[in-house]
Amino acid sequence: MHKKLLSILALSILVAATLVGCGSSRSTLTILSTTEGNVSVMKAGTGSWIEAQVGMSLEVGDSIKTGDDSSAEITFFDGSTIELQAGTEIQIASLDISGDTGSTTITLEQTIGNTISRVTKLVDPASRYEVETPTGVVAVRGSVMQVYVIEDGTTWITNLEGDIRAVAQGVELQIPEGQQCITRPGQPPELIDLHFQTDAYLGLEGPATLPPEERNPCVILGIMTNVVMDNVRVDLPDGRSIIIPRYTDVFSPGVDWTTLFRFSTCEPGMPIAGGEYIFTGLDVAGEPIPGARNTDIWVGVEPPDPPTNVGADLTKDGILVSWDETPIIPGSFEPAAEPQLGSYQLWINRVETGESVYGANYIFASPHLVPQDKANFIEGKDWGLSLSEMEDGTYSLGACVLSMAPAGSLGKGLEYNSSDIDQRIILTIEDGEITIR
């Protein structure tokens, strides 16, 4: 790739560290140390991509890119490394050792994608490791950092370790360790208030007449975060560890995998009452991200009954869904209390695809209207498509009860998601006409 002219703003790391020895080699040998999947290199001045080979020597002007589900690592002459996640492209702009002072300069241009740089500490404060992007400058003194660039040049910088300062539009901003900064085109850098929300609760499906272990139990593990991460590991109370996949549905419209991330899975079986679930955000190398750690304990209080006698009546304004309300569980399920403890939730899935097309949450009592038109959506409660926006097909409408871990207990967030598959209602839409079975 021909060297791109980027904005005068750059993402730079200035590195200084302890003396590790004398008489070092003046070689700037840099190699492609690992590859996985589809990794390509464009040698300087060639204009064409070739397949990357482990051990390949890299020089100034060379470009490297990774395809889908692919990754690579480059090891520089000073021992520093940069890891490239899938869909990343960089170019080596400079590799230099001063003949007079021995100070080193490594400059890279990252046009898109996700990288982690681990910079070897150096004796000379004039040494530099720079990653240029279209939107910012970061100065670091010995560090590990993650840089994530999207198509418009917006860049997220995560301080995984070290002293990092971001500079853009003449403004310098220190990024505390474990924190994240964003630089947008034409704007100064700003710190992001990070959140890493986690929850472990029991999902039950079946009538309340059955014991929980016979109601298709599974432990729902959920994470919502604005920390840029690749995966989430959960250490389970039984000693196992699992990786939680990315997930989104109608209840998380803001998830875009750049500013907001969601991960979720359902681990079959009953949880261990009092057992601790440990959530850890992982970077592209599978390493823990500082500050992205949280825990939850499933308390094991009384499970709420699922909604019963669920019915649906077609009206001119939509479908009015009603149900027999679940008995109150003090401290865990009191949806009409102030503050609200627990709630009812409705959803509509398309049978042919399994796609979630409508949802309503934070419902405190029966009934609830599924609106015919979007104009009748209740902000913060109705999500997805209105009935008039749904395509012809077959749909399943369901209801569940969400109860909370009691205040003052070791648990937090939700405790149960309780539903009964036999209470679901089938809808068909044909030529825009709705039929309730």
N, C-alpha and C positions, 0 to 999 in steps of 0.2 A: 504494500500500500504506500502510495506517495505520502510523504510527511504532511499531515494536516496542519493548517494554521489555526491554532487555538486562540482563545481569548487571552489577553495579557494576564488574566487571573490564572493562577496555577495552584495545584495542591502540592506543597513542598514539605519535606521533612528535613530539618537540619539536625544532624546527629553528632553528639559528643559523648565520650565515654572514657573508661579507664585504660591505661597503657597495658598492652598485652605482650609486648616484645619489640625487639629491634631488628633491623636488617631484613624487613619483609620484602618479598618479591614485588617487582613493578608490573607484573603481568595483570592484565584486566580480563583474564579468561572467564567467560560467563557461559554457562551451559543450561540446556533444557534438561532438568534432572528427573522429572517424572511426567508422564502423560497418561491419560485415560480417555478412551473414546476418540472422537474426531477432533484432532488438534492440527492446525496448519501453521506454516511459517512462510512469510514472504521475505526473502533475502533482499538486502538493500540494493536498489537500482534494477531489480528484475521485473517487477510489475506483475508477477504471477505467484500464486500460492502453491506450496508443495506440502506433502505429508510430513509432519514433524517426527523426528526420531529422538529417542532418549539418548542423551549424551551429545546431541548436536551442539556445536559451538555457535554462540550468538554474538553479533557485533552491532555497532552503532548503525541505525537505519533499518535493522530487521524488525519485522512486525510478527506478532503471534496472536492467533485467535482460537477460541474454543467453540465447538458446536454444541448442540443440545446434549444434555446428559454427559458432558465431557468436562475435563479439568486438566490443568497442567501446573507445574512448578518450575520456576527458574531460580538457579543458584548463582549469585554474583561472586566476583573475584574476592570480595571481602567477607564472604560467608553469609551475607544477607540473602533473604529469599522473598519471592513474591508468588503467591498461589492465585491462579486464575480459575474462577468458577465458570460454569456453563454460560455461553453467550457473551463472552468477554473478549475485548480486543485491546491490545497495547502495542506501543512501538518503543524501541530503545532509542532514546535521543542522545545520550552521552554516557560514556564509561571512561573515567579518567583518574589517574594518580599523579599528583604533582611531583615533579622530579626534585623540587627544592624542599618542600615541607612534608611530603608523603600524604597530604590530605587527599581524600577520595571524593569523587563526584559520580553519582549514579542518577540519571534523569530518565524517567519513563513518561510516556504520554498514554493516558487511559481514556479512550473515547466512549466506551460503554462497558457495562458489566460490573462484576463484583470481584474484588481482589482482597487478599490479606498480605500485608507486608510485615516481615519480621526482620528488623534492622539490627545488624551487629553493632555493638557499641564500639566506638572508635576513640582514639586518644586526642585527635586534633579537632578542636571546636569548629574549624573551617570546613570539615568534611560535611558532605551533603548527600542526602538520598531524597530525590524529588519524584513525586508522581503528579504530572500535570493533567488537569482536567479542564473542561471549558469554564469552570465557575469558581475556583477558589485556590488559596494557598494555605498549607498547613505546615507549621514549623514544629519539629519534634526533637527532643534530646533523648535518644535511646528509646525505642518504642516498638509496639505491635499495634497495627491499626488496620481497620477494614475500610475500604473505599468502594462505594456503590454509585454508579453513574447510569442514568437513564437517558433516553433518546434526546430530550431537550437540553441535556447537559446538567440538569439538577443533580447534585451530589450529596450523598450522606457519608459522613466520616464518623467512625466509631473509635474512641480511644480504648483499646483493649489493654494497653499497658504503656505508661510513660507520660511525659509532659508534652502535650500537643496544643498548638495555638493555630487557629484558623484565621486567614486573612483574605478578605474580599472587599472590593470597593473602598479600599483604604482603611478598613476597620479590622482590628485584630481581636480575636476572641479565644480565650483559653478554654479547652475542653477537658473537664475533669475526667479522671480515669473511670471507665465504666459508663461514660455518658456519650451522647451523640450530638452531632452538629449537622445542620443542613445549609448548603449554599445554593441559592437559586440564581438563574441568569439575571445579571444586573442588580443584585441585591447583596447586602452585607450578610455575613454568616450569622446564624442564630442557633442557640441551644434548643433541643427538643426535650420537653418534659416526657420522660420515658415511663411507660407502664408495661408490666408483665403480669397480667391477670391470669390466674390458674384456678381450676376447680376439679374436684374428684367427687362424683356422686353416683348413686345407684339408679340405673334405669330398669324399670319393671314393666312387663307387658302381659296382661291377663287379668282376670277378675279378682276382686279382693277376697273371694272365698278360698283362693289358693294361697298356700304359704309363699313367701318371697322367692324361695329357692326353686319353686315350680312355675314361676312367672317369667321365664326366659331372662334371667337377671344378667346384667352386664354393667361394668363400671365405666361410666362416661368420663373421659379425661379431656378437658377442654382448656385451650390457651388462646387468649387474645392479647396482642402486643403491637407496639409500634417500633420495637427494636428490630433492626434488620438482622434476620437470622435465617439459617438454612434448614434447621431441624430443631426439634425439642425431644430431649430424652426424659423419660419418667422412670425413676427407680421405685419399684413396687414394694409393698410391705413384705412379700414373700421372698425378696432377694433378687428377683429378676429385674431386668431393665428393658424397656421397649422404646422404639422411636415412633413418635406421633406424626402422622402424615398431615399435609396441608388440607384444609377443609373450608368450605364456605357454603352457605345456603341463603334462603330468603331473609333470614334474621340478621345477616351480616352484610348489608349492602355496601358498607364502606371498605370492605376488604379488597385491596387492589394489589397486594404483594409488593408494594413499594413504600407506602406510608402506614399501612395497617395489615397485619398478618393474623391468620387464624389457623389453629391446628386442633384436630379432634379425632378421637377414635373411641370405640366401645370394646373394652376388654371383657370377654365372656366370663361368667361366674360371679359368685358373691364376693364382696369385699371383706376385708378383715376389720371388724369394729375396733377402733382405736389405732389402726395401722396408718403409718405416715406415707404419703405419696410425695416424692421429691421431684420437682420440675426444673430442668436445666436447659436454657437456650444454647444451641451449638452454632458455631460459625462454619464456614465452608470446609474447614479442615477437620470438623468434628470436635473442636476444642470448646470448652465452656466459655460463654461470653460473660465478662464481669458484670455483676448487677442483675443478670437474667437468671435468677434462681428464686424459687418459691416453694412452699410446702402446703399441703392440705391434709387433714385427717378426717376420715369418714367416721362419724360419731356412732351411727347405728340406732337412731331414735325410731319411734313408731312410724311405719310407712303410711302415707296417705292412700285412701281408696281412689281408684281412677274414676273419672266422670261416668255416670250411668244414665240409661235412658236418653242417650244423645239423640236429638231430633233436629230436623231441618225443614223450615217452611219457606217456600218461594214467595217473595213479596215484590212489589214494584221497585223497591229500593235495593234489593239483593236477596241473600239467603239469611234468614234469621235462625241462628243455631242456638239450641237450648239444651240443658242437661240438668240432672239432679245433682245438687251441689254436694261436695265432699264434706264429711264431718270435720269440724275444727280440731286441730292438734295444737294445744297451747304452746306458744313459743316456737313453733315450727311451721304450722300452716294456719294462718289467720289472714286471709286475703282482704277482708274488709276492715282490718284494724288500721290504726295510724301509729307508727308507720306500718305499711303493708308488709305482711310476712307470707311469702309464697304467692302463687297466682295460678290462674288457668291459662292454657295456651291452645290455640287452634292452628291447624295447618291444612293446606290442600296440596297434594302431590299428583302429578300426571301419571296415570298408571302405565302408559305405554313407554315412558322414558325414566320414570322414577324421579323426575325433576320436581323440586319444590317450587311452587309458583305463587303461593300466598301463605302468609302467616300473620297471626295476631297474638301479642303477648301482653303481660301485665294486666290481664283481665281479672277483676276481683269478684265478679258475680255473673250468673246466667241471666239473660241471654246475651249474645253478641251478634251484630250484623256483619256479614261478609258483603261489602258494598258492591253494587252493580257498577258504579262509576268511581273513578279515582278521586273525584272532587269530594266524595264523602268519607275518604280515609281519615282516621284520627291520627294526628301526628304523633309519632313515637309509639304507636300501638299497632297500626295496620301496615303491612309490608308486602312488597311484591306486586302482583297484577290484580286489578279489579276483575270482576266476572266478565265485563264487556271486553276486556283485553285478552281473555283466554281463548286459545284456538279450539277448534272442534276436537273432541276426544273424550276419553274416560278419565275421571278424577276420583281420588279418594280423599275424604274429609275426615280428620281425626281431631281428638281433644285429649289433653293430658293435664295432670296436676303437677306443679313444681313446688316442693317444700324446701325450707331453709334449714341449715344447721343452726341450732339454738344459740342465741346470744350468750356469751360467757363460756361456751364450750370451746374445745380445741379445734372444732371444725369451722369452716367459713364458706360462704357462698351457698350453693344448692346442696341438698341432702338426697332428694329423690326426684325422679321423673317417672310418674305413674300413669299408665294408659292401658286400655283394653282393646285389642284388635277387633273383637267382636262388636264393639260400639262404633266402628267406623261406618261412614255413609258413602255410597257410590253416587257420583254425579256423571251425567253425560251431557255434552254440548254438541249439538248438530245444527249447522246453519245458524248458529248464534242462539238457538233455543236450548234452555236448560231443563233437564229432566232429573228429578230426585228419585232414586230407587228406594 
